Amino acid sequence: MQRVYDFLRRHPTWVDGFWAVCLFGISALGGAVGSETGGTQSRAAIVLVSLALSLVIALRRRVPERMLVLAAVVGAAQLALDVEPLPANFAMLVIVYTVAASGPRWASRFALIGGLCAAPLAQLRWPEKETGTAGNLALVVFLAVPFALAWVLGDSLRTRRAYFAQLEERAARLEKEREAQAKVAVAAERARIARELHDVVAHNVSVMVVQADGAAYVLDSAPDQARKALETISGTGRQALAEMRRLLGVLRTGEHKEGGEYVPQPDVEQIDDLVEKCRGAGLPVDFKIEGTPRPLPSGVELTAYRIVQEALTNTRKHGGPNTGASVRLVYFDDGLGLLVEDDGKGAPHELYEEGGADGQGHGLIGMRERVGMVGGTLDAGPRPGGGFRISALLPLKPAH
């Protein structure tokens, strides 16, 4: 049964054709038998009218506007040829409903006007002789009601279809917007993870490289110093692995895991430990805090830590031998200021102006992205008198 129903839904013209054949048979046979004249001409007119109106039923969904015009022409021909109303005139109600439901607006209005005019015209052409004027008027109203109802039902269906189409369009638009937002969120998360990995790997690996070079240099002459350097390499490697496990855990679960194998997010208080590690790696760092330390938003603390970490990593990579650095943290009423300077030879111009090439210069790009995410400002460039300077201002309230 379901297959039959699905077949009929896929082939509506076949259904209309079936009913058109039925209507034609009833109209042609009944009209010919009930004809008062019984002449050949009258029977031919009845057959032609029935055939035309049956065609209106058969093709009403394919060409509704043309079938509406055909129904109007047939109605006018009935009036002119004195062919009284037939069962086939039911097609006029059907075409009024069809055009009101799916036809253009002009056709819908034309169908309504034509349907309302059909009843009085028919009553004027074939009045009830045994009924008075009041009875004829009542009959006109009674006959006009079905046309009005057919139009109202069709127009209601049109409105309902338009409403559902609007809902579907809105749902599709919302789905596209959700997909776009999801893509943006994924891209932002990938960029965040990339910055985190860059900061972790670049800083810790640079410390390990410096310590490894130092251990190789003093391996024979000062084995104690070499052993200390190897211990530093081991500790730095473990810290790097712990932070990378934390990042991988975030990618797997979407949550930060407290304790266990994942370390918490770095904050401002850990900058002191970061400076001590740099000193242990052979980079003299002068660290000072100005103002009254207080708790800060986690995003601001992580950004501050990563900026100092990347700045000191760049000092070791580009500063050259015998380079010293200084780190200043300034607590303002409405923000946190950072100033990291060194007295080395500084970074090449293309690294801090053009973003670098071949994988270089991404640290400064990451700094600017981090600072931008918290609504702050960053300035990076050569320092007067030599060296490099990075200054940043991180507001406590995010930018809107």
C-alpha positions as CSV (number, residue, x, y, z in Angstrom):
1,M,0.0,0.0,0.0
2,Q,2.8,2.4,0.8
3,R,4.4,1.7,-2.6
4,V,1.1,2.6,-4.3
5,Y,0.9,5.8,-2.3
6,D,4.5,6.7,-3.1
7,F,3.9,6.0,-6.8
8,L,0.8,8.2,-6.9
9,R,2.7,11.0,-5.2
10,R,5.5,10.8,-7.8
11,H,3.0,10.8,-10.7
12,P,0.2,13.4,-9.8
13,T,-0.7,13.9,-13.5
14,W,-1.7,10.3,-13.8
15,V,-4.0,10.7,-10.8
16,D,-5.5,13.9,-12.3
17,G,-5.9,12.1,-15.7
18,F,-7.8,9.3,-14.1
19,W,-10.3,11.7,-12.4
20,A,-10.6,13.6,-15.7
21,V,-11.6,10.5,-17.6
22,C,-14.2,9.7,-14.9
23,L,-15.6,13.2,-15.0
24,F,-15.7,13.2,-18.8
25,G,-17.7,10.0,-18.8
26,I,-20.2,11.1,-16.3
27,S,-20.7,14.5,-17.9
28,A,-20.9,13.4,-21.5
29,L,-23.2,10.5,-20.8
30,G,-25.5,12.3,-18.3
31,G,-25.6,15.5,-20.4
32,A,-26.4,13.7,-23.6
33,V,-29.2,11.7,-22.0
34,G,-30.7,14.6,-20.2
35,S,-30.6,17.0,-23.1
36,E,-34.0,18.4,-23.8
37,T,-33.4,18.9,-27.5
38,G,-31.6,15.7,-28.3
39,G,-30.2,17.2,-31.4
40,T,-26.8,16.4,-32.8
41,Q,-25.5,19.9,-32.4
42,S,-26.5,20.1,-28.7
43,R,-24.9,16.7,-27.9
44,A,-21.7,17.7,-29.7
45,A,-21.5,20.9,-27.7
46,I,-22.0,18.9,-24.5
47,V,-19.2,16.5,-25.4
48,L,-16.8,19.3,-26.4
49,V,-17.5,21.2,-23.2
50,S,-17.1,18.1,-21.1
51,L,-13.9,17.2,-22.9
52,A,-12.4,20.7,-22.4
53,L,-13.2,20.8,-18.7
54,S,-11.8,17.3,-18.3
55,L,-8.6,18.5,-19.9
56,V,-8.6,21.3,-17.3
57,I,-8.6,18.6,-14.5
58,A,-5.9,16.5,-16.3
59,L,-3.4,19.3,-16.8
60,R,-4.2,21.6,-13.8
61,R,-0.8,21.0,-12.1
62,R,1.3,21.2,-15.2
63,V,0.0,24.4,-16.7
64,P,-2.4,25.9,-14.2
65,E,-2.6,29.4,-15.8
66,R,-3.5,28.0,-19.2
67,M,-6.1,25.7,-17.8
68,L,-7.6,28.7,-15.9
69,V,-7.9,30.6,-19.2
70,L,-9.3,27.5,-20.8
71,A,-12.0,27.1,-18.1
72,A,-13.0,30.7,-18.5
73,V,-13.3,30.3,-22.3
74,V,-15.4,27.1,-21.8
75,G,-17.6,28.9,-19.3
76,A,-18.2,31.8,-21.8
77,A,-18.9,29.2,-24.5
78,Q,-21.5,27.5,-22.3
79,L,-23.3,30.8,-21.9
80,A,-23.2,31.5,-25.6
81,L,-24.2,28.0,-26.7
82,D,-26.8,27.6,-24.1
83,V,-25.1,24.5,-22.6
84,E,-26.5,24.3,-19.1
85,P,-24.2,23.4,-16.2
86,L,-22.8,19.9,-16.3
87,P,-21.0,17.7,-13.7
88,A,-17.8,18.7,-15.6
89,N,-18.2,22.2,-14.3
90,F,-16.8,20.9,-11.1
91,A,-13.4,21.4,-12.9
92,M,-13.9,25.2,-12.4
93,L,-13.8,24.8,-8.6
94,V,-10.8,22.6,-8.9
95,I,-8.9,25.0,-11.1
96,V,-9.8,27.9,-8.8
97,Y,-8.3,26.0,-5.9
98,T,-5.2,25.0,-7.9
99,V,-4.4,28.5,-9.1
100,A,-4.9,30.0,-5.7
101,A,-2.5,27.4,-4.2
102,S,0.3,27.4,-6.7
103,G,-0.3,29.9,-9.5
104,P,1.0,33.5,-9.8
105,R,-0.9,36.2,-8.0
106,W,-2.6,37.6,-11.1
107,A,-4.0,34.2,-11.9
108,S,-5.2,33.8,-8.3
109,R,-7.0,37.1,-8.4
110,F,-8.5,36.3,-11.8
111,A,-9.7,32.9,-10.5
112,L,-11.4,34.5,-7.5
113,I,-13.2,37.2,-9.5
114,G,-14.2,34.6,-12.2
115,G,-15.5,32.2,-9.6
116,L,-17.6,34.8,-7.9
117,C,-19.0,36.0,-11.2
118,A,-19.8,32.4,-12.4
119,A,-22.8,32.0,-10.1
120,P,-24.7,35.2,-11.0
121,L,-24.0,34.8,-14.7
122,A,-25.3,31.2,-14.7
123,Q,-28.4,32.3,-12.7
124,L,-29.0,35.1,-15.2
125,R,-28.6,32.8,-18.1
126,W,-30.7,29.9,-16.6
127,P,-33.0,31.4,-14.0
128,E,-35.2,29.3,-11.9
129,K,-38.7,30.1,-13.2
130,E,-40.6,28.8,-10.2
131,T,-38.4,30.9,-7.8
132,G,-38.8,34.6,-7.0
133,T,-36.2,37.3,-7.1
134,A,-35.3,36.8,-3.4
135,G,-34.9,33.1,-4.0
136,N,-32.7,33.6,-7.1
137,L,-30.5,36.0,-5.1
138,A,-30.2,33.4,-2.3
139,L,-29.3,30.8,-4.9
140,V,-26.6,33.0,-6.4
141,V,-25.0,33.4,-2.9
142,F,-25.3,29.7,-2.3
143,L,-23.6,28.8,-5.6
144,A,-20.9,31.5,-5.1
145,V,-19.9,30.1,-1.7
146,P,-18.1,26.9,-3.1
147,F,-15.9,29.1,-5.4
148,A,-15.0,31.4,-2.4
149,L,-14.2,28.4,-0.2
150,A,-12.1,26.8,-3.0
151,W,-10.1,30.0,-3.4
152,V,-9.6,30.4,0.4
153,L,-8.4,26.8,0.8
154,G,-6.0,27.2,-2.0
155,D,-4.6,30.5,-0.7
156,S,-4.3,29.0,2.7
157,L,-2.2,26.2,1.3
158,R,-0.1,28.7,-0.6
159,T,0.6,30.6,2.7
160,R,1.4,27.4,4.5
161,R,3.8,26.3,1.8
162,A,5.5,29.7,1.9
163,Y,5.8,29.5,5.7
164,F,7.4,26.0,5.6
165,A,9.7,27.1,2.7
166,Q,10.8,30.1,4.8
167,L,11.4,27.8,7.8
168,E,13.4,25.4,5.6
169,E,15.4,28.3,4.2
170,R,16.1,29.7,7.7
171,A,17.1,26.2,8.9
172,A,19.5,25.8,6.0
173,R,20.9,29.3,6.6
174,L,21.4,28.6,10.3
175,E,23.0,25.2,9.4
176,K,25.4,27.0,7.1
177,E,26.2,29.6,9.7
178,R,26.8,26.9,12.3
179,E,29.1,25.1,9.9
180,A,31.0,28.4,9.2
181,Q,31.3,29.1,12.9
182,A,32.5,25.6,13.5
183,K,35.1,26.0,10.8
184,V,36.2,29.3,12.3
185,A,36.3,27.8,15.8
186,V,38.4,24.8,14.5
187,A,40.8,27.2,12.7
188,A,41.1,29.3,15.9
189,E,41.7,26.3,18.0
190,R,44.3,25.0,15.5
191,A,46.1,28.3,15.6
192,R,46.0,28.3,19.4
193,I,47.4,24.8,19.6
194,A,50.1,25.8,17.0
195,R,51.1,28.8,19.1
196,E,51.3,26.6,22.2
197,L,53.4,23.9,20.5
198,H,55.7,26.6,19.0
199,D,56.2,28.2,22.4
200,V,56.8,24.9,24.2
201,V,59.0,23.3,21.6
202,A,61.0,26.4,20.6
203,H,61.8,27.5,24.2
204,N,62.6,24.1,25.7
205,V,64.5,22.8,22.7
206,S,66.6,26.0,22.6
207,V,67.5,25.5,26.2
208,M,68.4,21.8,25.5
209,V,70.6,22.8,22.5
210,V,72.5,25.4,24.6
211,Q,73.0,23.0,27.4
212,A,74.1,20.2,25.1
213,D,76.6,22.5,23.4
214,G,77.9,23.6,26.8
215,A,78.1,20.0,28.1
216,A,80.1,18.9,25.0
217,Y,82.5,21.8,25.4
218,V,83.3,21.1,29.1
219,L,82.9,17.3,29.0
220,D,86.6,16.6,29.4
221,S,87.7,19.6,31.4
222,A,84.8,20.0,33.8
223,P,82.7,16.8,34.1
224,D,80.7,18.2,37.0
225,Q,79.4,21.1,34.8
226,A,78.7,18.7,32.0
227,R,76.7,16.5,34.4
228,K,74.7,19.6,35.6
229,A,74.0,20.5,32.0
230,L,72.7,17.0,31.2
231,E,70.5,17.2,34.2
232,T,69.1,20.5,32.9
233,I,68.5,18.9,29.5
234,S,66.7,16.0,31.2
235,G,64.4,18.3,33.3
236,T,63.7,20.6,30.3
237,G,62.8,17.6,28.1
238,R,60.4,16.2,30.8
239,Q,58.7,19.6,31.1
240,A,58.4,19.9,27.3
241,L,56.9,16.4,27.2
242,A,54.4,17.2,30.0
243,E,53.2,20.4,28.3
244,M,52.9,18.5,25.0
245,R,50.8,15.8,26.7
246,R,48.6,18.5,28.1
247,L,48.0,20.0,24.6
248,L,47.3,16.5,23.2
249,G,44.9,15.9,26.1
250,V,43.1,19.1,25.2
251,L,42.8,18.0,21.6
252,R,41.4,14.6,22.7
253,T,39.0,15.6,25.4
254,G,38.5,19.4,24.9
255,E,39.1,19.9,28.6
256,H,42.1,20.9,30.7
257,K,43.0,18.1,33.0
258,E,44.1,19.1,36.5
259,G,46.9,17.1,38.0
260,G,48.0,13.7,36.7
261,E,50.1,13.7,33.5
262,Y,48.9,17.1,32.3
263,V,50.4,20.3,33.8
264,P,48.3,23.4,34.4
265,Q,48.4,26.5,32.2
266,P,51.5,28.6,32.9
267,D,50.8,31.9,34.7
268,V,52.6,35.1,35.8
269,E,54.0,33.5,38.9
270,Q,55.9,30.9,36.9
271,I,57.8,33.7,35.0
272,D,60.3,33.6,37.9
273,D,61.0,29.9,37.3
274,L,61.3,30.6,33.6
275,V,63.9,33.3,34.3
276,E,65.8,31.0,36.6
277,K,65.9,28.3,33.9
278,C,67.3,30.8,31.4
279,R,69.9,31.9,33.9
280,G,70.8,28.2,34.4
281,A,71.1,27.9,30.7
282,G,73.7,30.7,30.6
283,L,71.6,33.7,29.8
284,P,71.9,36.5,32.4
285,V,68.4,37.9,33.0
286,D,67.5,40.8,35.2
287,F,63.9,40.3,36.4
288,K,61.9,43.0,38.2
289,I,58.2,43.4,39.2
290,E,56.7,46.9,39.6
291,G,53.4,47.6,41.2
292,T,51.3,45.4,43.4
293,P,50.9,41.8,42.1
294,R,47.4,40.6,42.1
295,P,45.4,37.8,40.4
296,L,44.8,38.3,36.7
297,P,42.5,36.7,34.2
298,S,43.9,33.3,33.1
299,G,44.1,34.5,29.4
300,V,46.2,37.5,30.4
301,E,48.5,35.4,32.6
302,L,49.1,32.8,29.9
303,T,49.7,35.5,27.3
304,A,52.2,37.3,29.6
305,Y,54.1,34.0,30.3
306,R,54.3,33.1,26.6
307,I,55.5,36.5,25.6
308,V,58.3,36.4,28.1
309,Q,59.1,32.9,27.1
310,E,59.2,33.6,23.4
311,A,61.2,36.9,23.9
312,L,63.9,35.1,25.9
313,T,64.0,32.2,23.4
314,N,64.6,34.8,20.6
315,T,67.4,36.4,22.7
316,R,69.2,33.1,22.9
317,K,68.6,32.4,19.2
318,H,69.5,35.8,17.8
319,G,71.3,37.7,20.5
320,G,74.8,36.2,20.0
321,P,77.4,35.5,22.7
322,N,77.7,37.5,25.9
323,T,74.1,38.7,25.6
324,G,72.2,39.9,28.7
325,A,68.4,40.4,29.0
326,S,66.0,42.2,31.3
327,V,62.4,41.5,32.1
328,R,60.0,44.0,33.6
329,L,56.4,43.3,34.8
330,V,54.4,46.4,35.6
331,Y,51.0,46.1,37.3
332,F,48.8,49.0,36.4
333,D,45.3,49.7,37.6
334,D,43.7,48.6,34.3
335,G,46.3,46.3,32.9
336,L,49.6,44.5,32.9
337,G,52.7,45.9,31.2
338,L,55.6,43.8,29.9
339,L,59.0,44.9,28.7
340,V,61.7,42.4,27.6
341,E,65.0,43.8,26.4
342,D,68.4,42.4,25.5
343,D,71.8,44.0,24.5
344,G,72.6,41.5,21.7
345,K,72.8,42.0,18.0
346,G,69.0,41.7,17.6
347,A,67.0,39.8,15.1
348,P,67.1,40.3,11.3
349,H,64.7,43.0,10.0
350,E,62.6,40.5,8.0
351,L,61.8,38.4,11.1
352,Y,60.0,41.2,12.9
353,E,58.6,43.2,10.0
354,E,57.5,40.6,7.4
355,G,56.8,37.6,9.6
356,G,59.8,35.6,8.5
357,A,60.2,32.9,5.9
358,D,60.9,29.2,5.8
359,G,59.3,28.7,9.3
360,Q,61.1,31.6,10.9
361,G,59.6,34.6,12.6
362,H,56.5,32.7,13.7
363,G,57.2,33.5,17.3
364,L,56.5,37.2,16.8
365,I,53.4,36.4,14.8
366,G,52.2,34.2,17.6
367,M,52.9,37.1,20.1
368,R,50.8,39.5,18.1
369,E,47.9,37.0,17.8
370,R,48.0,36.3,21.6
371,V,48.0,40.0,22.5
372,G,45.2,40.7,20.0
373,M,43.1,38.0,21.5
374,V,43.1,39.7,24.9
375,G,42.7,43.2,23.3
376,G,46.2,44.4,24.0
377,T,49.0,46.1,22.1
378,L,52.5,44.9,21.2
379,D,55.5,46.6,19.9
380,A,58.6,44.7,18.8
381,G,61.8,46.0,17.2
382,P,65.4,47.0,17.6
383,R,66.4,49.0,20.7
384,P,68.3,52.3,20.4
385,G,72.0,51.5,21.1
386,G,71.7,47.8,20.0
387,G,69.7,44.8,21.0
388,F,66.0,44.1,20.7
389,R,63.0,45.2,22.7
390,I,59.5,43.7,23.1
391,S,56.9,45.7,24.9
392,A,53.2,44.8,25.5
393,L,50.2,46.2,27.3
394,L,47.6,43.7,28.3
395,P,44.3,45.1,29.5
396,L,42.4,43.4,32.3
397,K,39.1,43.7,30.5
398,P,38.7,42.0,27.1
399,A,38.0,44.2,24.1
400,H,34.4,44.1,22.7
